Amino acid sequence: MKRILIIEDDTPVRENICEMLQMEGYAVHSASDGQEGIYKAVTEKYDLIICDIMMPVLDGIEVLAQIRKNPLTVSIPFVFLTAKAERDDQRIGMNQGADDYLTKPFTRLELLNTVKTRLERKLDLQHEAVISQSRINNTAMHLLPLEFSIPLRVIKNLADQLISIRKVDDIAEIIQIGQRLDHATRDLTRITQKYLLLGDLEKRLNEAVNIPETQGITNQADLIFGEVYQDIFKEFQGISSEMDLEPFNCMMDPENYFKFCELIMHDLVRDVDPTSSIKIQGRKVIVDEGYQLNIRYTSKNNLLTANQALFIDEANRTQEISINQRIAALLNCRFEISQLNNQVEIRIILPTK
């Protein structure tokens, strides 16, 4: 059953719209002002939002702006209710990302046709997205051997070195090779876990399972992030860290949140200069938009500078970033990375309760 949110301050109009849509079998919820509407939109899942422009507390233009900024609600179709005298506001709303509008007074048929059109268009977009993602996945599968080839090549070279050792007193060299083998196998484990997570999320998406479900909430998410960081970086004594995280609860299944944190940390371990420092800051951003993590560090590889890196490493790095971004998108997050020389900044927006 499709869920529709009606945001309208005029009680008779709101109740009339709700009644007409309920008679057609839709699950209809309502809010009497913009602030209440935004709260409901981010705390529950809706297939369509119908919103009046002129309202107290927050008007429809402000509601739309908040809806489009929030990763949890950015893709929900949005229809404006406007009076004939509000044409300028209507134009502004359409320019800011509204999908359609209804001019008051409207008929029952006009309302139902608009709702039907918007919901069908959403299904078309979802279908196009699945097809597009399938093409991306096929490309990723072709590149998969590339990502695995780097640690496998390291392991092969180290194995050749072990085979070539003939003297028992070369114990120090054997220990060093063993340590490097350990790091290479950890890289393989990290890459495998990343693809398993991506595959699981893609499978659930293609089976039309919501990702993530709103019943999945990770409480004290800041503490969990810190614990994962400490656990993974405990072996790296040379790396100093500055962590300043405001408390927050993440609207994500705890298991997926933990895996996502591990993914971030394992990538950091592989890339960070072991003699440098990591600065991590977490803050709640604009109301109802989310929680922003900023991670700054010095890279030991500088892999994003094409003229200083082998093509295989550059292609591998680009692929890893795109996979991280895809996993984040499937979890209703945003993942961005920028780099100047060997200074790296990662920005992650997490959905909050």
Secondary structure, DSSP 8 states (H G I E B T S, - for coil): --EEEEE-S-HHHHHHHHHHHHHTT-EEEEESSHHHHHHHHHHS--SEEEEESS-SSS-HHHHHHHHHH-TTTTTS-EEEEEEGGGHHHHHHHHHTT--EEEEES--HHHHHHHHHHHHHHHHHHHHHHHHHHHHHHHHHHHHHHHHHHHHHHHHHHHHHHHHH---TT-HHHHHHHHHHHHHHHHHHHHHHHHHHHHHHHHHHHHTT--SS-TT--BTTHHHHHHHHHHHHHTT-TT-EEEEEE----BSS-HHHHHHHHHHHHHHHHHHB-TTSEEEEEEEE-STTT-EEEEEEEEBSS-TT-GGGS-HHHHHHHHHHHHHHHHHHHHTT-EEEEEEETTEEEEEEEE-B-
